[in-house]
Every structure is written in C-alpha cells, then in structure tokens.
C-alpha cells in the first residue's frame, strides 16, 4: 500500500514538473524533486524508491521541449535585453517607440530683442522650422531549433537539480540573442539600406551592386563589373555576404548622404597619425561656433583614433610614460586639452576602424527602436519534422537630428 501511494505521488510530481518545464524552461525533474521533498512522500524515498527512479530524479534530463515554451514567454524580454545591451545604446539619444517615419523638428528663432519703444508695435525677426526624418527598418533572424543538435552538448552540465546556473532553455536562447546583439553592434556604423535586385544569370553587375541569390544578399566587391554568369557560386571572390550589413542606414551612410545632398560640410581634410592627430582635431575645434562650444560638444571617435590621440597628447603635455593620474588612459573618455573643458573625446566600439571624427552636441545622434510593438518579438513558431523554426523581428533606425550642430572630417 505504501509503495502504491509513493508511486502515485511520484507520478503526480512528475506531471506538475513537466508542465512547469514547458512554460518556464526549468528542469522537470528538479521541480518534481522539490515537490516530493516538500510533501509527505519524502519519507518513503530513501527506504522504498527503486534505484532506477532515484537516479532519474537527480540525473540530467535530455528533453529540450522547454525551448519552445520558454521563448513564447520570454521573447520580448530577451530582445529588449539584447538591444539595451548594445554599446551604442548608451551613446545615442534613443526613441523607443518608433513605428513609422518620424520628423525630427528643429526651430530656429531669429534675433529680436531691442530697447523699449512704445511707438513700435511690430515683431522683429521670427522663427524657421526645419526637419530631418528618421525612418524605421525591420530586421530579422530565422532560428532553427533541432533537439538532437543541442540535447547532449550542454544540457548534461546544466540540468542537474542542484546546479546554480541558468536552466537549459534560457541559456540556449540567451546565446542566440547575444549573437544577434553582436552582429548589430559590429555592423552598426557601416550599415546601409541599398536597392537589392534578384540575381539573373544573363545580367552583369557593377562594383557595389547588391543582389539576392539563394535567399542571401550579396554585394559585388570585385572592384569592377561582373560578366554574365558570375554568381556567388561560380565567382565567390567577387561577392560578399552582406545580409547583416544592409538592415538600415547607419552613421557612415547618413553622413555621406548628408554631405552629398543636404549641405553637410567637412571641416578638415587629409589624413592624421599618432604625431598629428591632436593638431588635426584642434583645427576642427577651431571651426566650431562659439555658441556651440559654450553648450559643450562631444567628439565621437573610434578606439583606434582615441588611442593614438591619447599617445599624442601624453607625449606633448604629459609624461609620455603612461603614469596614472598624469597621462590620459587609452580607451577612456577625456576632455581635450586647450578646448576650455568643452570638448569631450568619446571612443566607441561601434565606430569600428573608422577615421571619422564627429563633433556634435549630446543627443544630436538619434537611434530608433520599437520596444512596445508586436514587430519586436519572436514571431510564429513553425514545427518541422525534427524540431521547429522561429523568426526574431526587430526595428532599427539612425539619424542626425541637426546638421548645423555637426562638424566632421572627410575621412571614413
């Protein structure tokens, strides 16, 4: 009788544990064990539990069905964590509910104050409205989940009931979203949104042309025009997979377009190196208007540029020996000497190997996301013969709000 009561308790606990695993990703056996330990069944475990069942209650499971249950519950949180963890989130002004193209309005007020004169009744000057537009673009990643691919790789270490680590389903999905964040961050600066055409075997394609071939977007990087039949299969060296580089217009594309079409002027030309970079940026600072200087400005640069600038400044004004508290640290923001404390040098990972120097006011570089939309989620989950496919969707956009407050060099 005791054995029957015990077996009923075990089955009931396993039933509850399986349901919890499907919804949360927690290990079913760990949950079942907790239920058993908290009830009246526990006294029978040591004395009457068959050895096979005892082993099952504490050994790692091999069922990964929780993968689907977990992502159905945690998709928006995981996407939010991935996007909020991007390096450029903390560096830019963020619009978090961008659903459609939005105007970034600017109002310029003309001079108008004067001495009091009761005979004058008409306003002097006025105001002018201008705007730039930030447009959202939708990105995605299709993720294929096959249990056999992941069942034995990591789960055996992660699913012990006493493990002080993440449940397996949560761990797998967080790795997927960490990779999405890495791709976005690494390609943010040079991203573009070009025209893409379907590949035709009889056609030729100019240098820089974008095609879609076997569901992948490729860019012609040959430096010349292809001949008929030169596809990514037959002429691999002439084509680059750029799927993660054509999501939206990033800073480099926006700057080049503003120079070509919107009158953005470059304020310094030519190259710089570790011996000339301080004078180079100082010359750029000299072109900034006093009104903008007095508000405080930021020079957005790559880590490589910050490094050689720090070395140049330390050689000229510090010890040049890297002495703490005296010399500028590499990779750290700092106020540029002889700018009246008004120009902050700010290095960014997302500017990659760019030699561009962007001097502007804080919050003038704008990032668009949509963290309250159904477009920022894991979409429909489609079951396959061996597992399931899921699609992750998200929105990204970038824009410079006010070109008048933006000073750049001619390097890219």
C-alpha positions in Angstrom: 0.0 0.0 0.0 2.8 2.4 0.9 4.5 1.6 -2.4 1.3 2.4 -4.4 0.9 5.7 -2.5 4.5 6.5 -3.2 4.3 5.8 -6.9 1.1 7.9 -7.2 3.0 10.8 -5.5 5.9 10.4 -7.9 3.7 10.4 -11.0 1.8 13.4 -9.7 5.0 15.3 -9.0 6.4 14.5 -12.5 3.2 15.7 -14.1 3.5 19.0 -12.4 7.2 19.2 -13.2 6.6 18.6 -16.9 4.0 21.3 -17.1 6.3 23.8 -15.4 9.2 22.9 -17.7 7.1 23.5 -20.8 6.2 27.0 -19.6 9.4 28.2 -17.9 12.3 26.1 -19.1 13.0 24.9 -15.5 14.1 21.2 -15.3 11.0 18.9 -14.9 12.9 16.5 -12.6 14.2 19.3 -10.4 10.7 20.7 -10.0 9.4 17.2 -9.2 12.1 16.6 -6.7 11.2 19.8 -4.9 7.6 18.8 -4.7 8.5 15.4 -3.4 10.9 16.9 -0.8 8.2 19.3 0.4 5.4 16.6 0.9 4.7 13.5 2.8 6.1 11.3 0.1 9.7 12.1 1.1 10.0 9.6 4.0 9.4 6.8 1.5 12.1 7.9 -0.9 15.2 6.6 0.8 13.6 3.4 2.0 11.4 2.3 -0.9 12.4 4.2 -4.0 13.7 1.9 -6.8 17.2 2.6 -7.8 16.3 3.5 -11.4 13.7 6.1 -10.3 16.1 7.5 -7.7 18.7 8.1 -10.4 16.1 9.6 -12.7 15.2 12.2 -10.1 18.7 13.6 -9.8 20.3 13.0 -13.2 20.4 15.4 -16.1 17.4 15.2 -18.4 17.7 15.0 -22.2 14.4 16.6 -23.2 14.6 20.0 -24.7 10.9 20.6 -25.3 11.2 23.6 -22.9 13.0 25.6 -25.7 9.7 26.4 -27.3 7.8 27.0 -24.1 10.4 29.4 -22.8 10.7 31.6 -25.9 6.9 32.0 -26.1 7.1 33.6 -22.7 10.4 35.5 -22.8 10.8 36.8 -26.4 10.2 40.5 -25.8 12.4 40.4 -22.7 15.2 38.7 -24.5 15.0 41.1 -27.5 14.9 44.1 -25.1 17.9 42.8 -23.2 19.8 42.3 -26.4 19.1 45.8 -27.8 19.5 47.6 -24.5 22.9 45.9 -24.1 24.2 47.3 -27.3 27.3 49.5 -26.9 25.7 52.4 -28.9 22.5 52.5 -26.8 24.3 54.4 -24.0 26.0 56.8 -26.6 22.9 58.0 -28.6 19.6 59.6 -27.9 17.1 56.7 -28.2 13.5 56.8 -29.4 12.0 53.6 -28.1 8.6 53.7 -29.8 9.4 54.3 -33.4 6.7 52.7 -35.6 6.8 54.8 -38.7 8.9 57.6 -40.2 9.1 60.5 -37.7 10.2 64.1 -38.2 13.0 65.4 -36.0 11.9 69.0 -35.9 14.2 72.0 -35.3 13.0 75.5 -34.6 15.4 78.4 -35.3 14.4 81.7 -33.7 15.8 84.9 -35.2 17.2 87.8 -33.2 14.5 90.2 -31.9 15.2 91.9 -28.6 15.7 95.7 -28.6 15.2 98.7 -26.3 11.8 99.6 -25.2 9.9 101.9 -27.6 6.2 102.3 -27.1 5.8 103.6 -30.7 6.9 100.2 -32.1 4.2 97.5 -32.4 5.6 95.0 -34.9 7.7 91.9 -34.1 11.2 91.8 -35.4 12.5 88.6 -36.8 10.6 85.3 -36.4 11.2 81.6 -36.5 12.0 79.0 -39.0 11.1 75.3 -38.9 13.3 72.6 -40.4 13.3 68.9 -40.0 15.1 65.7 -40.7 13.4 62.3 -40.8 14.2 59.1 -39.1 12.7 56.0 -40.8 12.4 52.6 -39.1 13.7 49.5 -40.9 12.7 45.9 -39.9 15.4 43.3 -39.4 15.0 39.6 -38.7 16.8 36.3 -37.9 15.3 32.9 -38.6 16.5 30.4 -35.9 16.3 26.7 -36.5 16.0 24.5 -33.4 16.7 20.8 -33.7 16.7 18.9 -30.3 19.4 16.5 -31.5 21.7 19.4 -32.2 21.7 20.6 -28.6 20.5 17.8 -26.4 23.8 16.4 -25.3 26.1 19.3 -25.9 25.4 21.4 -22.9 22.4 20.1 -21.2 24.2 17.4 -19.3 26.1 20.0 -17.4 23.3 22.5 -16.9 20.3 20.4 -15.8 21.4 18.9 -12.5 18.7 19.8 -10.0 21.2 21.4 -7.6 23.1 23.4 -10.3 23.4 27.1 -9.5 23.2 28.0 -13.2 20.7 29.0 -15.8 18.1 26.5 -17.0 19.0 25.0 -20.3 16.2 26.7 -22.4 17.1 30.1 -21.0 20.8 29.6 -21.6 20.3 28.5 -25.3 18.0 31.4 -26.1 20.3 33.9 -24.4 23.2 32.7 -26.5 21.1 33.2 -29.7 20.2 36.8 -28.7 23.7 37.6 -27.6 24.8 36.7 -31.1 22.1 38.9 -32.6 23.3 41.8 -30.4 26.9 41.2 -31.5 26.0 41.3 -35.2 24.1 44.5 -34.8 26.8 46.2 -32.8 29.7 45.1 -35.1 27.9 46.3 -38.2 26.0 49.3 -36.9 28.3 52.1 -38.2 28.7 50.8 -41.8 25.2 49.5 -42.2 23.4 50.7 -45.4 19.9 50.2 -46.9 20.7 49.8 -50.6 18.5 48.7 -53.5 18.6 44.9 -54.0 17.7 43.1 -57.2 17.2 39.4 -57.8 20.2 37.8 -59.5 19.9 37.0 -63.2 22.5 34.7 -64.8 22.5 36.7 -68.0 23.0 40.1 -66.3 26.2 41.9 -65.3 26.6 43.8 -62.1 28.6 46.9 -61.4 31.0 47.2 -58.4 29.0 47.8 -55.3 25.8 46.3 -56.7 23.6 44.3 -54.4 21.8 41.1 -55.4 19.7 38.5 -53.6 20.9 35.0 -54.5 19.6 31.8 -52.9 17.9 33.9 -50.1 21.1 35.8 -49.2 22.0 39.4 -50.1 25.4 39.7 -51.7 27.5 42.8 -52.7 29.8 42.9 -55.6 33.3 43.6 -54.1 35.4 42.8 -57.2 36.2 46.5 -57.9 34.7 46.1 -61.4 31.7 44.9 -63.4 31.0 41.2 -63.3 30.5 39.2 -66.5 27.4 37.1 -67.3 27.1 34.0 -65.1 29.5 35.2 -62.4 27.3 34.3 -59.4 28.3 33.9 -55.7 28.6 30.2 -56.5 30.8 30.5 -59.6 32.8 33.6 -58.7 32.9 33.6 -54.9 35.8 36.1 -54.6 33.7 38.8 -56.3 30.8 38.6 -53.9 30.4 39.2 -50.1 27.5 38.0 -48.0 26.2 41.3 -46.5 22.9 40.1 -45.0 23.7 41.7 -41.6 25.1 44.9 -43.2 22.1 46.1 -45.2 19.4 46.5 -42.5 19.2 50.3 -42.3 21.3 53.4 -43.0 23.9 53.7 -40.2 26.1 56.7 -39.3 28.5 56.3 -42.2 25.7 56.1 -44.8 23.8 59.0 -43.2 26.9 61.2 -43.1 27.8 60.5 -46.7 24.2 61.2 -47.8 24.1 64.5 -45.8 27.4 65.6 -47.5 26.1 64.8 -50.9 22.5 66.0 -50.6 22.0 68.2 -47.5 24.9 70.5 -47.4 26.8 69.0 -44.5 30.4 70.4 -44.8 33.6 68.7 -43.8 35.8 70.9 -41.7 39.1 69.2 -42.0 40.7 67.2 -44.8 43.6 64.8 -45.2 44.8 62.0 -43.0 46.3 62.0 -39.5 48.5 59.8 -37.5 49.9 59.5 -33.9 52.0 62.6 -34.3 49.4 64.9 -35.9 46.0 63.8 -34.6 45.9 66.4 -31.7 46.6 69.3 -34.1 44.1 67.8 -36.5 41.2 67.7 -34.0 42.2 71.0 -32.6 41.9 72.5 -36.0 38.4 71.0 -36.3 37.5 72.5 -32.9 38.6 75.9 -34.2 35.7 75.8 -36.8 33.0 75.2 -34.2 31.0 78.3 -33.5 31.2 79.9 -30.0 27.5 79.3 -29.4 28.0 75.6 -29.9 31.3 75.5 -28.0 29.6 77.0 -25.0 27.0 74.3 -24.9 29.7 71.6 -24.7 30.5 69.2 -27.5 31.4 65.6 -28.0 33.9 64.2 -30.5 32.8 60.7 -31.4 35.8 58.6 -32.5 36.9 55.0 -32.9 39.0 53.3 -30.2 42.0 53.4 -32.6 41.7 57.1 -33.0 41.3 57.6 -29.2 44.4 55.5 -28.7 46.7 57.5 -30.9 45.2 60.8 -29.7 45.9 59.8 -26.1 49.5 58.9 -27.0 49.9 62.2 -28.9 48.5 64.3 -26.0 50.6 62.4 -23.4 53.8 63.0 -25.4 53.1 66.7 -25.8 51.6 67.6 -22.5 52.1 64.7 -20.1 54.9 62.4 -19.1 54.6 60.2 -22.1 55.2 57.2 -19.8 51.6 56.3 -19.0 51.8 57.4 -15.4 48.4 57.1 -13.7 46.9 60.5 -12.7 49.2 62.3 -15.1 48.7 60.7 -18.5 45.4 60.0 -20.3 44.3 56.4 -20.3 43.8 54.6 -23.6 40.2 53.7 -24.3 38.8 56.2 -21.8 36.8 59.4 -22.5 38.7 62.6 -21.7 38.5 66.4 -22.1 40.7 67.6 -24.9 43.4 70.0 -23.7 43.1 73.6 -24.8 39.4 73.5 -25.5 38.3 75.2 -22.3 36.9 71.9 -20.9 34.2 72.0 -23.6 35.2 69.1 -26.0 34.9 65.5 -24.7 36.7 62.8 -26.7 34.4 59.8 -26.6 35.6 56.4 -28.1 33.1 53.9 -29.4 33.4 50.2 -30.4 30.6 50.7 -32.9 32.7 53.1 -35.0 35.0 50.2 -35.8 38.1 51.1 -37.7 36.7 54.4 -39.0 38.8 57.5 -39.1 35.7 59.7 -39.0 35.6 62.3 -36.3 32.1 63.5 -35.5 31.9 66.6 -33.3 28.4 67.4 -32.2 26.2 68.2 -29.2 25.0 65.5 -26.9 21.8 63.8 -28.0 22.1 65.0 -31.6 22.8 61.4 -32.9 19.4 59.6 -32.7 18.7 55.9 -32.6 15.2 54.5 -33.2 13.8 51.3 -31.7 10.3 50.0 -31.2 10.2 48.2 -27.9 6.4 48.4 -27.5 5.5 46.8 -30.8 4.5 43.4 -31.9 7.2 43.7 -34.5 9.8 43.4 -31.8 9.2 39.8 -30.9 9.7 36.2 -31.8 7.1 35.6 -34.5 5.3 32.5 -35.5 6.9 29.2 -34.4 6.7 26.6 -37.2 7.2 23.0 -36.3 9.3 20.9 -38.6 10.0 17.2 -38.9 12.9 17.3 -36.4 12.2 20.5 -34.4 10.9 24.0 -35.1 11.8 27.3 -36.7 11.3 30.7 -35.1 11.7 34.2 -36.5 13.1 37.1 -34.5 12.0 40.6 -35.7 13.2 44.0 -34.5 13.3 47.6 -35.7 16.3 49.9 -36.0 16.9 53.4 -37.4 19.5 56.1 -37.1 19.6 59.8 -37.9 21.5 63.1 -37.2 18.9 65.4 -35.8 20.6 68.8 -36.6 23.3 69.1 -39.2 24.1 72.7 -38.2 25.5 71.3 -34.9 27.6 68.6 -36.6 31.2 69.0 -37.6 33.0 66.2 -39.4 36.3 65.5 -41.2 36.5 64.0 -44.7 37.8 60.5 -43.6 35.6 57.4 -43.5 
